[in-house]
């Protein structure tokens, strides 16, 4: 008998939605690291979700929409952090080159 998962169905569906929201841009390893799960666990969840028809209402209902919006929110928050980091690096580079040209 298999032991019960320590991850809720909602967490698993959110993780799958997050991975699907970034097709080709991030690996299972990247997304799994963000979620603090094993990459093979995430891969299994995605493979199982692809092989099974979705539960009634899970994709089109409020739960599916919530999972999609949470994944999009996580993606946008990460993109904003990256944008702020890039901006700071460019600001420092501009200040350096401004000092060098004087």
C-alpha positions in Angstrom: 0.0 0.0 0.0 1.4 3.4 -1.0 1.8 6.0 1.6 -0.3 9.2 1.3 1.4 12.1 -0.4 2.6 15.0 1.8 1.5 17.4 -1.0 -2.1 18.3 -1.5 -3.9 17.9 -4.8 -4.1 21.7 -5.0 -0.4 22.1 -4.6 0.3 19.5 -7.2 -2.1 21.1 -9.7 -0.5 24.5 -9.0 2.9 23.1 -9.6 1.8 21.5 -12.9 0.2 24.8 -14.0 3.4 26.7 -13.1 5.5 24.3 -15.2 3.1 24.6 -18.1 3.0 28.4 -17.9 6.7 28.5 -18.9 7.0 26.1 -21.8 10.5 25.6 -23.0 11.9 28.4 -20.8 12.4 26.4 -17.6 13.3 22.9 -16.8 11.6 20.5 -14.3 14.7 21.1 -12.1 14.2 24.9 -12.1 10.5 24.8 -11.3 11.0 22.1 -8.7 13.7 24.1 -7.0 11.3 27.1 -6.7 8.7 24.9 -5.2 11.1 22.9 -3.0 10.1 19.5 -4.4 12.1 16.8 -6.1 12.4 17.3 -9.9 11.4 13.7 -10.6 8.3 14.2 -8.4 7.2 17.2 -10.5 8.0 15.2 -13.7 5.8 12.4 -12.5 2.9 14.8 -11.6 3.0 16.3 -15.1 3.3 12.9 -16.8 0.3 11.6 -14.7 -1.7 14.7 -15.5 -1.0 14.3 -19.2 -2.1 10.7 -19.2 -5.3 11.1 -17.3 -8.4 13.1 -18.3 -8.8 16.0 -15.9 -11.2 15.6 -13.0 -14.7 17.1 -13.6 -14.5 20.9 -13.2 -10.8 20.9 -12.4 -9.7 22.6 -15.6 -12.7 24.8 -16.4 -14.0 25.4 -12.9 -12.8 27.8 -10.2 -10.1 25.5 -9.0 -8.5 25.3 -12.5 -8.7 29.1 -12.8 -7.2 29.6 -9.4 -4.3 27.2 -10.2 -3.7 29.0 -13.5 -3.8 32.5 -11.8 -1.5 31.3 -9.0 1.0 30.0 -11.5 0.8 33.2 -13.5 1.3 35.3 -10.3 4.4 33.2 -9.4 5.8 33.7 -12.9 5.2 37.4 -12.8 6.7 37.8 -9.3 9.9 36.0 -10.5 10.1 38.0 -13.6 9.8 41.2 -11.6 12.6 40.1 -9.3 14.8 39.4 -12.4 13.8 42.8 -13.9 14.8 44.6 -10.7 18.2 42.7 -10.6 18.9 43.6 -14.3 18.0 47.2 -13.6 20.3 47.4 -10.7 23.2 45.8 -12.6 22.6 48.3 -15.5 22.5 51.2 -13.1 25.8 50.2 -11.6 27.4 49.7 -15.0 26.2 53.1 -16.2 27.6 54.7 -13.0 30.9 52.9 -13.6 31.2 54.0 -17.3 30.2 57.6 -16.3 33.1 57.8 -13.9 35.5 56.3 -16.5 34.6 58.8 -19.2 35.3 61.8 -17.0 
